[in-house]
Structures are given as structure tokens and as C-alpha cells.
Amino acid sequence: MKLPVNYKTAEEALSVINSGDRVFIQGSAQTPLHLLRELAKMAPGLRDVELNFITVQGDIEVDKPKYAKSFHINCLFVSSSVRDAVNEGRADFIPAFLSDIPDLFRNQLAVDVALVQVSPPDKHGYCSLGVSVDIARSAVNTAKHIIALVNPKVPRTHGDSLVHTKRLTSMVYHDEELPQVDYGANVGEKELQIGKLIAEMIEDGSTLQVGIGTIPDAVLQSLTNHKNLGLHTEMFSDGIIDLFENDIINNSKKRIHPYKAVTGFAIGSRRLYDYVDDNPAFVFLDIDYVNDPHVIRRNPKVVAVNSAIEVDITGQVCADSIGTRQYSGIGGQMDFMRGAALSEGGKPIIALTSRTAKGVNRIVPFLKPGAGVVTTRGHVHYVITEHGVAYLFGKNLRQRAKELISIAHPDDREMLEKACFERFKVF
């Protein structure tokens, strides 16, 4: 294919990367897979190139054992693409609040080269970072070199997403469909029950942070009778589209960014990418603003819905690991849990099924050895399973245990009661 003027091949563009460089990789649906596949081919000539990113999608190639001497992954969130590499010791994980990562790029993790995927430039010379502005905005602002994979499939989004071609070190043209995910397809009976319980707690005029996954989708499916909801969220997926089209989410009651949905990134189907393309109702902003608790609290009645891997009977929330096995990361859970708690009429919610698909209980006497606490028991307000709602804020440890046991799986309650008695000498 004959390349347009000013475009380079991936090999030519990536030649600016040297051994020992720190390279940022844009994530989510914008993961520049073509550049990563080409970067892997350069492995023989590179050593100790550090790769920083949060959630990446697809086979990124550079995480394979044969490239370990050339590329060292030092990620800020562990997604499925690199989970094995981290847990096998071939990659590292940096625990950090999502809202703090831009500061790390500015002050501690200086970026030599940023690899991003953007929309084609408009008539003014501006490309868009598409549906993953989040930490990419700060990485682009601070990087010495920016290599842009220009893809006509990338939607053009509003907000902090614009990058002028003059800022780009190189542009590489590649037409490829973005990764797609359908979270709604896996919503089951338990998730729908949780969704209904949460929907009953959401007042008209509330501002939502619902994220992506089966429980968030179940919540959104349960909001069809609500009015004048707002959206200020770290991320979202297809579940919001019908609510927008039916004027259920219209952002009319928000105090900041009224009539605008605020987010850091989105991932879903082609329908979602087409829906946000050049849609002024959505603003994709730098994550240090989106996830700032002091910004979040300014909207009324913020309802933040976040998930967990397990919760102990005192309210400690493990959301990033299964024992010592790193599963995900801290992300923005604490940012929104705290922001919602500080919001006038806000409700910070941890939602999880009482057992895993394999029957493992998730309300537990103690977190697994080595498990990480993402949300402390001092920050937890509501914990919800398909069996009900436990309100923990302001309650002592014994009271918390009773609340949590009441929403545990019925077959686990006797075991939990015994553990409670052994620990607190009363039940």
C-alpha cells in the first residue's frame, strides 16, 4: 500500500526507541497492537526497554518469555493480557491510585516514547486519542517522542483527547478494527438481582459511576424507570447507550459539566465507538481530573458502584488479588469510593456475588494470605450481594460482621458465625 504523505512504516517510526528507554503504551480499546507486533520484531537489537501501561487489550506479543531481556513490563494495572507474565515473575506491577498516575509520569516515571493509537488528523491537523484518554493524555504531554498509529476506525472524541500532528514524532497508518467486548452477554440471575437492589437505592437526579463488567451492566439494565441521571465515571461500556437514547441519563442535574457525560475511557462494541464518535454529549478527560475525589464530590448524589474479589467480616475489601496472585490493580476504586462518600447524598457501594462461579465464598472470615486491601474498612459504606444490602459505615466490628453474614451465601453463614464468635466472643 502506498502510504500518505508524512506517514512512516512502523519499523521507521519505532527506530527512535533505544535500549533502556521507558515506553508508554496506550491501553483499553486503543491498544496499538500493530506497533507492538512490530516492536517485538526489533527485540534482538534492544535491551531493558521498560513498558508502562494500565489495561491493555489483545495479544501484545512483547510480554512473551522470549522477549524478557529486551522488554521489561512494569505495569500500573494487571489486565488479562499480562496477568501470567506478572505472576510468573517476568513482569512487575506498580500499585497506584489511577488518579495519581499522571503525577508519576510528570515526576517519577519520565516517558521517553509514547505509543498511541489515534484518529486521522482533521482539516486543522488534530488527531484524537479516541476512547482512551485516561493516563494517555499525561503520557503524551510529557513524552520526548510520540509515535501515533493512525487508524480510521478510531472514534473522534471530545474533551482532552486532541493531539496536533506537529506534536507527533511519527505517524504510522494502519486500518484495523478496535478490540470489542460485550459485558452484557454474561449478566446472570445473581447479577440482575444485585442490579435491582442497587437501582432501588439510586434516586432520580443521581450522578453515576458504574464502570464496566457484568454487575455494572446489570445496574444499568435496571434503571429504565429513573429520571435525569448523570454520568461521571472512570469508564463505561454499551450499557449506557439505551439510557441516553431514552433520556434517562441526560446529565441535567449535575453541578459540574451539566449536560455532559464525563469519563476517562470506554470499551465495548462497534456500536459504542460509533455512538461516542464526534458526540458532544461525552467528554473524555485526563484521569487526574476525572478521578479526583474533590471533583467527584461536587456533583450531588454520586452513586459509585465498584466490585470486589472478597470482603472480610470487618469490611476490608480485596479487589486486586487472589491471595498472592495479582489479578488486576488498585485502579480508581478508592478515588470514587471516597468521592461518593463526600458527595451530598452520595452512596459508595461495593457489589459482588456471594460466591464465585466455582462456588467459592466471597464473604470471608479473613482475606487470603497475601491479598491486597484496596478499599479499607474505614472507607466502606455499602456492601451488596444478591442476598441483600449491608450498611457498615459507623458500625463496630461485631455489628459489621453481623451485617455481612446476613448477605453471605446461606450455606456459608454458619461457618462465618463460628468465625465471628471465635474472633469477637459473641454473635
Secondary structure, 3 states (H helix, E strand, C coil): CCCCCCECCHHHHHCCCCCCCEEEECCECCCCHHHHHHHHHCHHHCCCEEEECCCECCCCCCCCHHHCCCEEEEECCCCCCCHHHHHCCCEEECCCEHHHHHHHHHHCCCCCEEEEEECCCCCCCEEECCCECCCHHHHHHHCCEEEEEECCCCCCCEECCEEEHHHCCEEEECCCCCCCCCCHHHCCHHHHHHHHHHHHHCCCCCEEECCCCHHHHHHHHCCCCCCCEEEEEEEECHHHHHHHHCCCECCCCCCCCCCCEEEEEECCCHHHHHHHCCCCCEEECCHHHHCCHHHHCCCCCEEEEEECCEEECCCCEECCEECCEECCCCECHHHHHHHHHHCCCCEEEEECCCECCCCCECEECCCCCCCCCCECCCCCCEEEECCEEEECCCCCHHHHHHHHHHCCCHHHHHHHHHHHHHHHCCC
